[in-house]
């Protein structure tokens, strides 16, 4: 959403870091009102692997769900538009996923490397949220919200019809459904370069995410898979 100041750098990095002909870069725009689309089109004009998916404002989960629906790849992954996950780390996720159904990056693993310390408000929000997720959903992961995940195309197609979250809880929803379906998802320590310009407000969005988390918990309590 409105990433005109960062998407150019991210696309340059990923086009260079993943030069393979079989790779596709699908950039999903969440109702952007700035110059993001024009920048992505300029990359698409130079590299046929880049595709633009312009959508109305749907929220993180909404645009990722639509992006998943338009993918028929053997492996499907996503990263944040700010480039916090270097291409080399994304390639590591793909390699880890090949032996299971998917892999997710983890910033809280002892072997993870995060060069810049995250702001204290975001750290405390993240710790509290991770605790709530483990308590409510019994997920074994240390970091459900890290914006770098890869799943096999078959796994995505099984999970997709059962997803219900259109907001920041998409990651949790994805992992809860995957667990219920018996899919194997591996957590991988990562290098994470925290970028300035986050749109997350720790107070406002923290409370909103907690309310969404409780709604998602209630939904999955009533969902029989």
C-alpha positions in Angstrom: 0.0 0.0 0.0 1.5 3.3 -1.2 5.1 2.1 -1.4 6.4 4.5 -4.1 9.5 5.3 -2.0 10.5 1.6 -1.4 9.1 -0.7 -4.1 11.7 0.3 -6.8 14.6 -0.7 -4.6 12.9 -4.0 -3.6 12.1 -5.0 -7.2 15.6 -4.1 -8.4 17.0 -6.3 -5.6 14.8 -9.2 -6.3 15.1 -9.1 -10.0 18.9 -9.2 -9.6 18.9 -11.7 -6.8 16.5 -14.2 -8.5 17.5 -14.1 -12.2 15.9 -17.4 -13.0 13.6 -17.5 -16.1 11.0 -19.5 -14.3 10.5 -16.9 -11.5 7.5 -14.5 -11.5 7.2 -11.4 -9.4 3.5 -10.5 -8.8 3.2 -7.1 -7.1 -0.2 -6.8 -5.4 -1.4 -3.3 -4.8 -3.8 -2.7 -2.0 -5.8 0.3 -3.3 -2.7 2.5 -3.8 -3.2 6.2 -4.4 0.4 7.2 -5.1 2.9 6.4 -7.8 3.5 2.7 -6.8 1.7 1.3 -9.9 3.8 3.5 -12.3 7.0 2.3 -10.8 6.0 -1.4 -11.0 4.9 -0.9 -14.6 8.3 0.5 -15.4 9.9 -2.7 -14.1 7.4 -4.8 -16.0 8.3 -3.0 -19.3 11.9 -4.0 -18.8 11.3 -7.5 -17.3 8.5 -9.7 -18.4 8.7 -11.7 -15.2 7.2 -8.7 -13.3 3.4 -8.5 -13.1 1.1 -5.9 -11.6 -2.1 -6.8 -9.8 -4.1 -3.6 -9.0 -6.8 -4.2 -6.4 -9.2 -2.0 -4.4 -8.4 -1.5 -0.7 -8.8 -5.1 0.7 -6.2 -5.2 3.5 -3.1 -7.4 3.7 -5.0 -10.7 3.8 -7.3 -9.6 1.1 -4.7 -8.8 -1.5 -2.5 -11.8 -0.6 -5.6 -14.1 -1.0 -6.2 -12.5 -4.5 -2.6 -12.9 -5.4 -2.6 -16.5 -4.4 -5.7 -17.1 -6.5 -3.9 -15.8 -9.6 -0.8 -18.0 -9.0 -0.4 -21.5 -10.6 3.3 -21.8 -9.7 4.9 -24.9 -8.1 6.1 -22.7 -5.2 4.4 -19.6 -4.0 5.9 -17.1 -1.6 5.5 -13.6 -0.4 7.7 -10.9 1.2 7.0 -7.4 2.4 7.3 -4.6 -0.1 10.0 -2.7 1.9 12.7 -5.3 1.2 13.3 -6.3 4.8 13.9 -9.9 3.6 16.9 -10.0 1.3 16.6 -12.2 -1.8 19.2 -14.6 -0.5 17.1 -15.3 2.6 14.0 -15.9 0.4 16.0 -18.4 -1.6 16.9 -20.2 1.7 13.2 -20.4 2.5 12.5 -22.0 -0.8 15.2 -24.6 -0.3 13.9 -25.4 3.2 10.3 -25.7 1.9 11.3 -28.3 -0.7 11.5 -31.0 1.9 8.1 -30.2 3.5 5.0 -28.2 2.5 6.3 -24.8 3.3 8.7 -22.6 5.3 8.4 -19.4 7.2 11.1 -16.9 8.2 11.7 -16.4 11.9 13.3 -13.2 13.5 13.0 -14.6 17.0 15.1 -17.7 16.5 18.5 -17.7 18.4 20.3 -18.1 15.0 18.4 -15.2 13.4 20.2 -11.9 12.6 18.5 -8.5 12.8 21.2 -5.8 12.4 19.0 -2.9 13.6 17.2 -3.0 16.9 13.4 -2.6 16.4 11.7 0.3 18.2 10.8 -0.8 21.8 7.0 -0.3 21.2 7.1 -2.6 18.2 9.2 -5.2 20.1 6.8 -5.3 23.1 3.7 -5.4 20.8 5.3 -8.3 18.8 6.2 -10.2 22.0 2.7 -9.9 23.4 1.1 -10.8 20.1 3.3 -13.9 19.7 2.3 -15.0 23.2 -1.4 -14.5 22.5 -1.1 -16.5 19.2 0.6 -19.5 20.9 -1.9 -19.4 23.8 -5.0 -19.3 21.6 -4.0 -21.4 18.7 -1.4 -23.7 20.1 0.9 -23.0 17.2 4.5 -24.0 17.7 6.1 -21.1 15.9 8.1 -18.3 17.5 7.3 -15.7 14.8 4.1 -16.0 12.9 4.2 -12.4 11.6 7.5 -12.3 9.8 6.7 -11.1 6.3 8.4 -13.9 4.4 6.7 -17.2 3.7 6.9 -20.0 1.1 4.4 -22.8 0.4 4.1 -25.4 -2.3 1.5 -24.6 -4.9 -0.5 -27.7 -3.9 -0.5 -26.6 -0.2 -1.7 -23.1 -1.2 -4.6 -24.6 -3.2 -5.6 -26.7 -0.3 -5.4 -23.8 2.2 -6.9 -21.0 0.1 -10.6 -22.0 0.3 -10.5 -22.1 4.1 -8.9 -18.7 4.7 -11.1 -16.0 6.2 -8.8 -13.2 7.4 -8.4 -10.0 5.2 -6.2 -8.1 7.6 -2.8 -8.5 9.4 -4.1 -11.8 10.8 -3.7 -13.5 7.4 -0.4 -15.0 8.5 -1.9 -16.6 11.6 -5.0 -17.8 9.6 -2.7 -19.4 7.0 -0.7 -21.3 9.6 -3.7 -22.4 11.6 -5.4 -23.8 8.5 -2.2 -25.4 7.4 -1.9 -27.1 10.9 -5.5 -28.4 10.7 -4.8 -29.8 7.3 -1.7 -31.6 8.6 0.7 -29.7 6.4 4.3 -29.5 7.5 5.6 -25.9 7.8 9.3 -25.4 8.8 10.4 -22.3 10.7 13.8 -21.0 9.5 16.0 -18.4 11.2 16.5 -15.4 9.0 18.4 -12.2 8.3 15.9 -9.3 8.8 16.8 -5.7 7.9 14.2 -3.5 9.6 13.3 -0.6 7.3 12.1 2.8 8.3 8.7 3.9 7.2 6.5 1.2 8.8 2.8 2.0 8.7 2.2 0.1 11.9 0.9 2.2 14.9 1.7 0.1 17.9 -1.2 1.3 20.1 -4.0 1.6 17.5 -3.0 -1.4 15.4 -2.0 -3.5 18.4 -5.5 -3.2 19.9 -7.0 -3.8 16.4 -4.9 -6.9 15.9 -5.9 -8.3 19.4 -9.6 -7.9 18.5 -9.1 -9.5 15.1 -7.2 -12.3 16.9 -10.1 -13.1 19.2 -12.5 -13.1 16.2 -10.2 -15.4 14.3 -10.0 -17.7 17.3 -13.8 -17.8 17.6 -14.1 -18.5 13.9 -11.7 -21.5 14.0 -13.4 -22.8 17.1 -16.6 -23.2 15.0 -14.8 -24.4 11.9 -14.6 -28.2 11.5 -11.8 -29.3 9.2 
